């Protein structure tokens, strides 16, 4: 099918005679009103082929309506003779001849001002498309058209007549319809203005002048461009939708623009330019893959601070608002700051959208800004809520912004692109900066200013020919110095006020009541433009500024000691801590890190990994002699080893029962560090300080001076805290290995011992993992004694990569077996969990009935809680407050085991952490479902209510429902779960690389 816009009109003189047919313009507006109301009209074309061409959508595609409008003076009803004299049929006949071969579905309409004569059957038949049924009437019309009767009969079947209001009342009727579309909030004066604009739009289309004027004025327009300029579509009506929007949607637009202006002004941009940036939709408009994000599901824009992710989200939010303005049934746009969401995400969205519409009926497009700012646990909780919400509500999308670090799926993560060289140049130039500074900039500077925030700061610095920083904190230092420079108060006093405000906003969820700050102080803060008002409260214009001044407050001692001793407060301060560490020299970093590592090594590890890069390029390197470097690294190493004790003593040995006290020997050559791990001498001294570095590997293997570890590579020596950061690399690798191989033995824990005696017994008897038959104690003892006799009392035994033992443990287990500790009355060792109860042909979970598999899963999770608690508190007690499950102790598990009704889908666990019931620590309900994807678990209240958790907690918030497959069929499932959970928690703190398997809850 061909679009009629591509067809040359037989007579296009209507454009020049529009002044004589003003009535026709009002008729065209009627179709525009139908489009504004959300009707099926796709677009309206004026003065092309016919007076008006309306394209409507139906279930089968597009139907074209070619409308010939006729008006006349007087109120005489229309007869067939009057219609023939007015000659609309001749025009429609010419159009019919022109389009019948190329346009599939169309109709031809005569629009008549006034009414039809009820006494003339011929005009009534013509109006119904029956003009060709009566022979005399057909002959009369054929003679009028000078055409064949057969062709005219087919033509008349497509003809209809539409009676139109008279010119005296058509404008009033149109205005009334516009008022219904706009709603009661639009005033009568505003309606008149809107209607005048609609008339102007129709006139402009009739003249073929829609779109840019410059090509026409310069004579540069391509041939054939006149016709498309006569078509009015939804894009032309977008301003009318905005003007008619409810005050609440208009308020969303204003709020979004204000947020953008505040951010740009805070970055040093003059308000006038910031307003231009906000009004220019091309600034920050998503491009590439981000321009076609899915309309549903969970999407996370990921990028470091200053990368422009919040601006991208604002532009997408405005696009969602435009959609809602054009379509009243579209999903409701909602903007939320993550740290403002106190409880349920769905409830927060419902509250925010209440004045606009029902999110449950229409769906929602939620922007969740700063997902990572609400605390480690709360961030994951909101992410899980977003996934669950968008999974069961297809009309919902959650678009979140976050810094890297959240556990995202590949299809959720969308990286915020950095600027290329041309974009950096254009942005600096547009912001009033001098682009010549880019020609002499170092690689570090060029890399840094690829973030839009840093490019804007560089633009401001270049105006005064100031030096461009190389580190992120340097850009923030420069921004703050420039903002404070114009304040009436002394620089140091303003900084103190901003630092105190940051402590307050961190504690108050981002806001501080202006009345609590004081009138004069409020104005001083606002004058910096780093702080803005939100209602009766104050907040920082950029989240990173809050974190920057929180870090400054930490360094200058303005943070109450009680907050630094509270893991939940540290969770809220963690970005500030990272910025403080990043800007610190060695002495400042030591004063901050030493007590923090001793109290909360997990928080210290997270902050150091975020603050100090592994290495930096082209950075000037301060010189330091080997002795100084070694002393600093040993000070940091000893602090970490003590904080992670007793596990730290077993991280760098091949023997689970051996503990080593290590020291560091180091040499720094520019930015390249060479370091070795050495055993500490018996007298406690550090061998590295008096043994030549070059002779290390010449030492005998049995010597205490023989290296146990080696490192050679670049380090970020331009960061004062780098010696505190470096030990985390070998430590995190070692902790990951320990968790992978289950190298930390748990003592005094019955579920742990029960799993090990079962697993070791099976290995001794060469049983397969699927074999759940009881083990004869006599056979196990015989194999055990033989193995011990061959290996000796200090040997190590590796059964599998995760099942390792030593002769001492095997001797103990053998003695316990001889005393009957692990055998039943039948003289056999039984699996410590329920065994299959279905036919032998079935395998895996299908070998269990649902009720027995439910019992198995409940028992394994119960054992996991006990093993995990013992594991953490025996080996890593100081990490417990910042770990997940251990930090919530005593915690229980509440949830659902979901099995398929058709047994064709693997079971699923839907669990959350609750207050522990000592008699029943795991409450697991068994449910069946046909469709797992749409299943939503329901949790009872009362004894299993979620544990109250502060937003800054390092632990996963217990409102989070975690979905996973139960992995309970192996020989040591509870131990596997416990170590995997510990591994994942360590990875969240950057104390281990993420595990390659996913056995954790």
N, C-alpha and C positions, 0 to 999 in steps of 0.2 A: 504494500500500500504506500502511496506517495502522500507526503504532507502537502496540503493545499498551499502552504506558504511558498512552496517551490514553483508553483504554477503562475505563469504570467496572467494577470487579470485582463479580460477582454476590454474593460473600460475602467480606468483608474482615475477618472476626473473627479470622483467624489471628494478626494482630499482637498481639492481647490474650492469646492462649493460648500464646505462645512458650515460657514457662517449662515447660510440659508436653511440649514437643517440642524439647528440647536436641539430640537426635539430628539433627534436621533442620538445625540450624546447622552441624554437622560436615559434613553432605552438601553444603550450600551452599559451604563452604570448598573442597571438591574442585574446583568450577568456578573458584573464585578462584585455586587453585593452577595450573589449566590456563592461566588468563590470565597469571599470573606467569611461567610457563615459556615464554611467547611463542607459545602455541597460538592457535587460530582464534577463541577466545572474545572477543567484543567487549565485552559487559557482562553483569552478573548482576542480576536484580531479585528481591527477596525478598517473599513474602507479598502478591503482587498478581496477581489472577486465579487463579494456582496457588501452591503452596508456593514454588517456585523457577522462574524463567523465565530461560533461558540463550539469548543471541543469539550465533550463530556465523557467521563469514564463510566462504563457499566461492567457487568460481569464478564463480557466477552471482548472488551477492548475499548476503543475510542469511537464515539459517534459524533459526526460533524453536523452542525446545524447552521445552514446558510440562511441568513435573515435579511429580507428586503423590507425596509420600513417605509410606510406611507402615512402621511398626515394630511389633514385638510381643515379648512375653516368650516364652522357650522357643526350642528349636532345630528345631521341626517344619518340614519343607519346605512351601512354599506350593503349594496346589492352587487350581483355579478356584473351588471353593466358598469357600475361605478368602479369596480376593481379593474375591469378591462380598460376603461378610460384612463385610469391612473398608471397602467402598464407595469405593475410589479411582476406579472407572469412573464412578460418578455425578458425582463432582467434575469429572473430565475431560470428561464429556458436557456438563455445564453450560458449561464453558470453550469446548468445541467449538462449541456453539450461539452463543456470544457473539462468537467471533473468525472464524468461517468466511467471513463476508462481507467482512471488512476486512483480514485478514492472508493474504497470498498463500501463503507457504511456511512450514509449521510441522509439528511432530510432537508427539504426546502420549505422555508416558512415565510409567509407574508405577515408582517406585523402591521396591523391597522389601528390607527388612532380612532377610538370610539367603539361602537357596537355593530353587530350584524343585524340585517333585517330579518325578523322572524317570519315574515310573510313571503320571503324569496327562498324557495327550496333549493335553488341552484347554488346560492352562496353558502347555504348550510352544508350541502353535499361537498362542495369544494373544500370547506374547512375541515371535513372529516377524512379527506383523501379519496373521496368517491366522485370527483369531478368528471371522470371519464366513463362512468357507468351508464349514463343516459345518452343515447345516440345524438339527439339534437344538441344537447349541451356540449358534447364532445366535439361535434362538428363546428359549433360556434367558436369554441376555444381554439380548435385547429386552424380555422380560418383566420382568427386573430393573430395566431403565431406564424401563419403561413407555413404550416408543417404537416407532415403525414399524420393521419388520425391514430394509427397504431403506435407511433413513437410518442405522440402527445398523451395517449392513454397511459403508457408506462410512466411518463413524466408526472402526470397528475396524481398517480398513486403515492408519490413522494411529497406532494404538496400539502401543507397544513396552513391554517390561518390562526394567528394569535391576536386576540383583541387587547389593545394596550390602553392604559389610562390616558385621558386627554392631557394636553399640555398644561392646563390650568392646575391639575392635581398630581401629575406624575412626580414632580419634585417633592411634594409633600409626602406622597406614598413612599418614595425612596428614602426620604429622611426618617420616616417612621420605622422602616425596616432597618436602617442603619442604627437607630437607637436600640432596637431589639438585639442586634448583634453586639453592640458596644456594651450594653448593660447599664444599670442605673448609676454607676459611678462617673460616667462621662457627662459633662454638663451640656446644656442645649447649645451654648455658644461654641463649645468644642465640636459638637456634632455638625454645626453649620460649616465650620472651618474644614472638617474632614470631608464633608460632601463637596465643597468647592474644590478640594484637592483631587477628589475622585473624578469630577468633571474635567479638570485640567489634564489629568492622566489620560482620560478617554480622548480629549481633543488632541493631545500630543501624539497619541498613537495613530489617530486618523490622519494626521499630517506626516506620519512616518518619521517622527523626531524623537523616539525613545532612545535612550542610551547616550554615549558620549557625543558632544556637539563638535569638538575640535576637528575630527576627520571630515565632517561635512563642511565646516566653515573653510577649511583649507583645500577642499576638493580632492581629498585623499581617500575617499570612501570607495571600497571595492564595488564593482557592478553587482547588482542583485541584493545589496544590503538594505535597500529601502523596505522590502517586504518584512523581514524579521523585526524591523524597528516599529512595525505596526501591531505587534503582538504583546499583550499584557499577560504575564504569568505570575506565579506566586511570589517570585523575587521582587516584583514591582509593588506587591501589596505588603511586604514585610514592615515598612514604616507605619502603615495603617494599623497593623496588628499591634505594634508597640504602643501607638497612640491610644488604642482602645483597650489596652491591657488593664487588668485590675490594678489598683494602687499597689497591691502586694507584689505583683510581678515587676512593676516599674521600680518598686523599692529594691528588689533583687538586683536589677540592673545598676541602680545608683550605688548600692553597697559594693558590688563587684568593682565598679570603676573607682570608688573611693579607696578600696584596698590596694588596687594597682597604683594609684597616685601616691598613697602613703609610702608604699615600698620604694617607688622611684625617688621620691623626695628624700627618704631616709638614706638612699644610696648616694646622695649629694647632688641630685638633679634639681634645677630650679622648678618651682611648681608649675610655671607656664608650660615648660617643655614636657613635664610629667603629664599634664592634662592632654597635651597633643598626642603623646604616646598612648594614653589610655583610649583616646577617641579613635586612634588609627588601628583598625582591626587587624591590619597586616603585621603589627608588632606582637610577636608571641603566638601568632596563629600556627597551629600544628601543621607540619608538613611531612611528607614521606609516609612511613608506616603509621605515624601518630595521627595522620589525617583520616585514617580509616579504621579507627578502633572499633571493636564490637559494641553493639548497642545494648548488650546485656552481659551479666557476669561480673567478675571482679577484675579490675585493671589497676596496676600499680605503676605510676610514673616514678622511676628510681633515678636519683642523681645526688651528688654532693651538694652541700649548701652553696647557694649562689649560682646554680646551674640553670635556673629559670623554670623549674618544674611547677612552682606555684602559679607562675604567669600562664604557662600552658594550660593548667587546670582551670584558671579563671576564664580563658578564652573558650574552653570547651563548655564551661558553665554558662557563659553568655550564649553560646550556640544552642544549648539545651533550653535556655529561656526563649530564644527566638522560635524554637520549635513549639514550645508551649504557647507562645503568643499566636502563632499561626493555626494551631490545632488545639482546641480546648479538651480534646480527649487524649492528648499526648502525655507521656510521663511527666511528673512534676519535678522541676529542677530544685535541688536542695544543696545548700552549701553548709558544711559543718567543719569546725576545727576539731581534730581528733581529741585534743585534751579537754575540750568542752563537753564531750559525750561522757556522761557520768555512768550510765548503765547500759541499757539495751540499745543497739544501733537502730533497730527498726522503730522503737518508741521515739528516739530522738528525731528521726526523719519524719515521723508522723506529726510530732509537735511542731517542727519547723515548717511543715507544709500545710498545717491545719487551715490557715486563712485562704489558701489557694485552692485546695481540693483534697479529695480522699486518695491517699497514696495506695491504699489497698485496692481501690477500684481502677486507678489509672497507672499505677506503677510510679517509680521514682528514678531520677538520674541524680545520684548523690556524688558530690565532690567531698572527699574526706581529706582535708589538707593536714599535713604534718603527722602522718600516721606514726612515725617513729618517735615523735616528741612526747608521747603520753606514757612513757616508761616501757621497759623491755617486755614485761608480762602483758600489760594492757595493750601494747601494740599487737602482739600475737593474738590476744583475745579479740580485738576488733577485726583483725584479718580473718579469723575463723568465723566470726559472726557475719562478716560480709560474704564469705563463701557460702555459708549456710543460707543466708537470706536470698542471694541471687540464684541459688540452685533451685529453691522451691518457688520463687516468684520470677517468672520469665520476663516480666516487664520492668525489672529492676536492674540498674547498673550502679556499681560502686567504683568510682574513679578516685584512687588514693594517691597521695604523694608521700614519698619516704626517701630517706637516705639508704644507701646499700646496707645490707645486713639482715633483713627480715627473711625468713624461710619461705621463698616464693616458688611457685611452679613456673615453668618456662613460658607458658601461655599467659601468665599473669604479669610477668615482668616486662616493662617497656622502658628502655633506658632513655633518659632525657639527653638528646644529642648536644654536644658542645658546638660552639661556633667555629666555623672555618675562618681562614685568614681574611677573606673578603667580607664576611659578616662582621668580624671584629672591627675592621677598618670602617665599615659603614656605620656601625653602632657608635664608635668613638667620635666619628665626624658629626653624626647627627646630634650627639649629646654635647657638642661644642668643644670637643677635645682636639688635640693636635696629633694627627696621625703620623707625623714624622718620628715620634718616639718609638714606633714599631720597627723602624729600620735598624735601630741600634739595640733593640731589646734582646736579652739573652734567651736561651731556649726555655729556661724555667719561667721567665716572665711571659713569653709567648704562650706557653702551655697554660699558665694561670689565667690569663685574660680570655681564654676560650670560654670561661664561665661568664655569662652576661653581667652578673653583679660586679665581678672584678674588672671587667671591661669598662663599666660605668665609673667605677672608682678611679681607674687609670685615666679616664677622660678628664675627670676633675683635677687629678694631680698634674696632668700634662698642661692644663691651662696656666698653671703657675710654675711650669718647668721643674716640678718636684720629681724626685727619684721614684721609679716604679718598684714596689716590693717584689720579692721572689717567693715568699711563703704566704699561704692563706691568712695566717694570723697577722702578717705584715699588712695586708690589704685592709683588714678590719682595724688595725691600729691607725692606719692612715685615715680611714673613713671617720673614726671616732675623733681623732685629733682635729680634723677639719670641721666637724660638726660642733665641737666644743669651743673652737677658737672664737666664735662670734658671741659666746655667752657673756653676760655681764659678770657672773661669778668667776672666781679664780678656777683655773683648770682642775686642780686637785679636788676642790670642793664639789664641782659638778660631777667628776668621776665617782666620788664617794656616794653622791645622791643616786646616780645611775646604778651603782653596784648594790646599794640598799634596795632600790626598786626591783632589781633583778632577783634578789633573794625573796622579796615579797611575791613577785609574779610566779616564780618557780613554785613557791608554796601554795599560792592561790589559784593554780590552774591557768596562769597567763594573765590574770587581771589583779589590780589593786585598786581599792576604792580611793578616789581622788581626795575625799574628805580625810582619809587616814594619812595622806601625804602632807597636806597643808597648802593653803592658797599660794603663797609666794613660791614655794618649792615646786608646785605643779607647773607654774608658768616657766620657771627655769628649765624644767625637764622638757616641756613642750617646745621651748625656743630652740632646743638642739635639733628638733625634727626627727630625732631618733625614737621619740615617744609620741603616741597619739592618744586621743580620747576614744573610748567606746562607751557611749552613754555617760554614766557618772563614774566610770572607772578609767584607769590608765593602763596602757599596754605598750609593748615595744612594737614599732612598725615592722620590724623583721624578726622572725624567731631567732635567727643567728645572733642578733644583737642582745637578746635576753641571755642567750647562752654565753656570749662573750663576757658580759658584765657579771654573770654568775661566776665565771671562772676568775675574773678579777677580784670578786668578793672573796673567793676561796684563798687567793694568793695574799690578799691584804688582811686576812683574818676577820672579815666582816660576816662570815657565815657562822652562826652559833655552833658551838662544839657539839651540842646534842644532835644537830642535823647530820654532822659528819660521822657520828657514831651510830646512825640509824640507817640500815640498808635500804629502806624504802625511800628515805630522803636522798640518799646517794643515787638511787635510780632516777629520780627527777633531775638531779644535778649532773648526770653523767656526761652530757655534751659540754656543759660548762667546765667540768673537770678536764675533759680532753683538750679544750681550748686553753685552759690554764697550763696544763702540762706542755702543750705545743709551744707556748710563748715563754716557757721557763728556761733559765740557765741551770747549770748543774746544781748549785746550792739551793735554789728555789725548788727545783724538782725533788731534790733529796728531802728537803723539809716537808714536802707534800707527800711523797711516795713512801717514805719509811714508816710513818704511823699508819698510812692507809693499807699498805701491804700487810702489816702486822695484824690489822683488825679485819679487813675485808679484801683479801687478795683477789677475789673475783672481780670486784669493782675496779681495783687498780689495774688488773690485766686488761679489762675492756677499755679503760680510759687510755692506757699507754698504746695499745694497738691502734686506736682511733687517732691518737695525737701525733705519733711519731712514725713516719714512713720507714720502710725497710732501707731505702737508700734515696738519695737525691742526685740529680744530674747537674753538673756545672756549678754546684754550690761551693763557695769559698770554704776551705776546710781549716779550722783552727788547729794549730800544732799542739801535740801532747806527747810527752815522753812515755816510754813503755811502762815505767814504774807507775806513773799517774793513771794511765789507762787501766793497767792491771789492778791497781788498788780500787778504782771506781767499779770496775766490773766485778771484783770479788765482794765489794760491799753490797752491790745489787744482788749478786748471786746468793750470798748468804741470807739476805732478807727473803728472797723467794724460797730458798730451801727450807728455811725455818717456818715460813707461812704455809708451805705445802707438806710439812711433816705430818706423819711419818712416811707418807707415800714417796716423798722426794728422795729418800735414801735408797729406794728400790727402782728408781727410774732408769738408771744407767748400768744395771748389772744384768747378767744372764741367769742369775740365780734368784728365785723368789724369796729365799730365806737369807739372802745376803744384803747388807746395808752398807752403802759407801758414802763417805763425806768427801765431797769434791771441791776443788778450787779451780780458778781460771788463770791461765797465763796468756798474755795478749801482747800484740804489737800492732801499732797503727801506722800505716804508710799512706799519708794523704787521707783519702776516704775509704781505703781498703783495710779491713781488719783481719788479722790472723790470730786465732785463739785456739787454746787447747784446754781440755778438762783433765785435771790431775787429782789423784788422791791426796787428801790432806795428810800431813805427817802425824805421827803418833803424838808428838808434843803440841799439836794444834797449829803449827806454823804453816805458812804458805810456801811450798817449794818453788813457785814460779819466780819469786823475788831474788833468788840467788843461784838459779841454774840457767846457763846460757840457752837462749831460745833455740839456737841452731842444733843443739845436742839432744833435743827431746827424743827423737826417734832412735837415737843411738843408745838409749837406756835399755837395760835388760827387760824382758817382758815381765819378769816377776817384781821389778822395782816399783816402788810407790811413785816414782817419777815418770813411769810409762804413761803416755796419754790414753785416756778412755774416750775421747771425742775430739773432733777437729772441725774447725770452721775457717773458711777463707772466702771473703767477698766484701762487697761495698756496704757501708753503713751510713746513716744520715748524721754525720758528725756536726752539721750546722744546727742540729737540735740538741739543746743542753741535756735533755732527758734520755738521749740514745743509750747510755749504759744501762739504764733501768729497763729499756725496751729489749735489748739484745738477748738476755737470758730466756725470754719467752719463746724464742725460736727453738732451741733444743728441748726446752721443757715441754712445749706443746706437742712436739713430735713424739717425745717419750710418753707423755700421758695418753696420746692416741694409741700408741702400741700397747700400752698396759691395758687399755679398755678393749682393744681388738682381741688380745690374747688372754684376757681374764687373768692377768698376772698377779693380782692382789688377792691373797687368800683371806677369806672371812672366817673368823674364829667364833665359836660359841653360838652359831646360828644353825638351828636344826634343819630348816628347809635347804640351806646351802649344802650341808653335809649329806643330807638324804639324796639330793640330786647327784652329788659327786660319787658316792659309793655305788649308786646305780650305773652311772655313766662309766666309771672306771671298771666295774665288774663286767659290763658288756664288752668293753675293749679287751679285757683280759681273756674273755671267752670268744672273741672275734664274732660277736653278734652284730647283725646289721641294725641300722637305726630304726627300721620299721618293725623289728622283732621286739615285741613287748612281753614275751614269755618270761616267767620268773627265772631267776638265776640260782642254781644250786650253790649253797654256801660252801660246801666241801670243794667243789671245782674251782670256785673263785679263790678260796684260801690256798689251794694247791698251786694255782698259777701265780698268785701273789708272792708266796714264799719262794718259788723258783726264780721269779724276777728279782727279788731282793737279794737272793743268794748270788746271782750272777753280776749284779750291779754294784753292790757295796753300800755302806751306810750313808754316803754323802752324794749319791748319784741323783741326776735329774732325769725325769721320765716324761717324754713328749708323746702323748697318745694321738692328739689331733692339734690343729693350730690353736684351738680354744681350750683344750683339755690337757693341762700340764700339771705335773706333780713332782715330788721329790721323795727320796727314800724315807725320810722322817714321817711324812704324812702317810705313806703307804703302810709303814710299820704300825702307826697308830690305828689306822682303819682295820688292819689285820687283827690287832689285839681286840678291837671292839667287836669284830665279827666273831672271834672265838668266844666272846662273852655273850653272844646272841643279841647284840645291840641293834642290828639292822636286818635281822631275818625274822620271818614269821614262824608260826608253830609248825609249818610244813618243812622247815629247814631251807627255805628259799628267800632270796632277796626279791622283793616286789617293787615294781615302778611306784614311786611315791604319789602317783596320781591315778585317777580312774583309767582303765584300759578299754579298748574297743568292745562294743557289745553287739555289733552287726556281723553279717556274714563275712567270711574270710576273703571273699573275692573283692570286697570293697577296700579302698585304700584311702589314706589321709583322713580328713574329717568325716568323710562319708562312711567310714567304718564305725562311727559313733551315731547313736540316736541323738536327736536334738537335745533332749533332757540330759543325757550323759555328757555330751560335748559342753553343755552349759555348766555342768558340775566341774568338769575338767578346767574350763577357762576360769571359773571363779576361784578354784584352788590355786591355780598358777599365779593369778594376779595377787592373791593373798600372800603367797610365798614371796613374790617379787617385792612387795612392800617391805617385808621383813628383811630380805637380803639387801635391798638397796639402802635401807636405813643403817644396817650394820656396816655395809661397805663404806658409806660416806663418813660415818662418825668414827669408824676405826682408822681410816686411812687419810681422809681429807676434812677434818672437823672444821677448820676455819673457812672452808669454802661453802659450808652448808647454808649460811644465810643468803647467799647469792646464787645457789643452785635452784633448780626447779622443784622437783619432788621433795628433796631433803629440806629445802627452805620452808616448805609448807607443813612440815612434820609437827604434830601427828596428823596425818591426812589419811582419808579413805578414798575409795573409788565408788562412784555411783554411775550406773549406765545401763546400756541395753546390749544384749547379744542378739544380732539380727540374722536369722536364717531364711533361706529362700523357700517359698512354698513348693516350688517345683524341683528343689535340690539341684539346680543347674548353676548356681552362683555361690562363690565362696562366702562364708559367713563374714559379718562385719561387726566391729566393736564401735559403739558410740558412748564414750565415757567422759566424765569430768571429775575433778577433785572436790571432795566434800570434807566436812568435819568427820573425824574418824570415830566410828563406833567400835570400841575395843572388842565387843562380843561379835561384831559382824563388820569387819573393816572393808569388805567388798560387797556391795549390793548390786547384783547384776540381774536384770530382768531378761527373760527369754521371749522374743517376739518373732513373728513371721511376717514377711511382706513379699509382694509380687514384684515391686519396682523399688530397688534400693536407692536409685538416684533421687527420687522425690520423697523418700522417707524422712520424717522429722521426728526425732525422739522427744518424748515428754518426760519431765523429771518431777518427782513429787517434792513437796516442801516439807518442812518440819525438821526431823532429825538429820536429813541429808541435805540441808540447805548449804549453798556455797559458802566457803570460808570468806569472810570480809577481807578484801585486799586493797591496799592503797594503790593509786594509779602509778606510783613510781616503783612498784615492786619489781624485783628482778625475776620473780617467779611467774609462771604462766597463771593468769587470772583464772580462778576456778569456774567462772561463768563460761569459759571456753569449752565447747564440746568437741572432742577430738575423735576423728573417724579413722579407723585402721582395720587391718585384717588380723584376727587373733593368731599368734604364732606360738602354739602351745603343744606341738606334736614332737618336738625334738627331745633329746634325753635330758637337757638342762634348760628348759624353757624359762623358768623364773630367773635363773642366773643370767641367761642371755638378755632378758628384758632389763634386769638391773644394771648390767654393764652398758648396754646400749643406751639406757636412759641417762646414765652418768656421762657417757661419751657425748651425747647430744647436748647436755647441759654445759659441759666444758667447752664445746664448740661455740655455743652462744656467747660465752665469755672470751672467746679467742684463745682459750687454753688448750685447745686441740683442734685439729682439722676435722671438718664434718665427716661422720662415718659414711662409708659407701653403702651400708645396708640400713634398713629402716625398721629395726625391731622395737624401737621405743614407742611408748604410748603417745 
